[in-house]
Amino acid sequence: QVQLVESGGGLVQPGGSLRLSCAASGSIDSIATMGWYRQAPGKERELVATITTGGTTNYADAVKGRFTISRDNAKNTVALQMNSLKPEDTAVYYCHVWWFFYKVYNYWGQGTQVTVSS
């Protein structure tokens, strides 16, 4: 079994910064892709950023230039540095990992709340 545990969420003012972390444990494939998604109340879960084992990154247009994703392959951790936060960034942020080995393996963390408000 795979477990993903997020940390670092909280309440910040517009323009502020937060750093989210996710620690993965269990039988994770060595070439798994890790990333972050978010979901606001009443809205569909959306991609924020992903990163491959080799370091290739992908960002949603809404966060490009403000957020940075990184990972430590040896520790199976992934982080999301969020700068210049806006109220529309308010959501539950979920850590995600997936890989393919004859079928798709797909796991989610429990989520951490990020609230951007004055």
N, C-alpha and C positions, 0 to 999 in steps of 0.2 A: 504494500500500500504506500501511497505518496501523501505526504502532508505538507501544506504550504501555510506559513504563519506570517501575516503582515504586521507591521508596526510603524509608528511615526505619524499617524493621523492626528488631527486636532483642529482647533479654531485659530484662524489667522486673519489679519486685516488685509484688505485689497492692497496689492503691491508687495506683500510679504512673501516669505519662502517657507517651504517644508521639505523634508526629505523622508520618503517612504522606503522601508526595507522589507524584504521577503526572504525568509529562510526556508529552503526546501529540504526534505528528508525522505528517505525511502528508496525504492528501486527505480531511480530515474535514469533514463538512457543518456549516454554520454554526449549525444548530439541534440538534446532537447532544446527547443526554443522557449524562452521565458519572456514574460511581458506583463503589462498592466492594462486593465480595462477599468471603466468606471460606469456607474449607473446612478442617475438622479431619480427622485420619486416620479413615477408616472412615465418615465422614459425608458427606452431600450438601452441595454448595455452596449457600450461603444468602446472600440479600441483606442487606447492612449498611446502606447509605444510597445515595441517588441525588440528583442535582441537575440541573435543566434549565438551558438557556441563560438563561432569565429569572429563575433563582434559586429556583424552587420545589423544596423538599426533601421527602424521604421517608425515614423511618428504621424499621428493625426495632424491634419492641417491646423486645427484649433490650438495645438500646444507647441507646434514647431517653433524653435527659437527661444522658448521659455522653459521647456522641460528637457531633462537629459536622463537617459536610461543607461545603466551600467550593470556589469555582472562580474562575479568572481567564480570562475568555473571550478576551482579547487574546493571552494566552500559551498557551492550550489546556492548562492545568494544572488539576488537582483535588487537594485535600488532605483529609485526615481527621484531625482532632484527637481523640485518645482519652484520656479522663480516667477516674479511678477504675477502673482496669483490674482485671479479675477473672480467676482461672485459666481459667474457661470461655470467655474471649475468645481463648485460645490457638488459633491457626490460621494457615494461609497466606492472606494478604489479596491479592486480585486487583483491579486497576483494570479498568474496563469502560467502553466507549463504544458507543452505538448510535444509529441514525437510520433514517428511512424515506424512500426516494425510489423509488417504484414497487415496491420490495422492501425487506426489512430488511437493513441492514448492521450487523454485530455483531463487535466486536473485544475481545480480552483481553490484559492484560499477563502477564508470566511469573510474577508473584507475589512477595511478600516475607513472610518468616516473622516472626510475632509470638508470643513466648512469655512468659507471665505466671506466674511461679513464685517461691517463697521460696528 
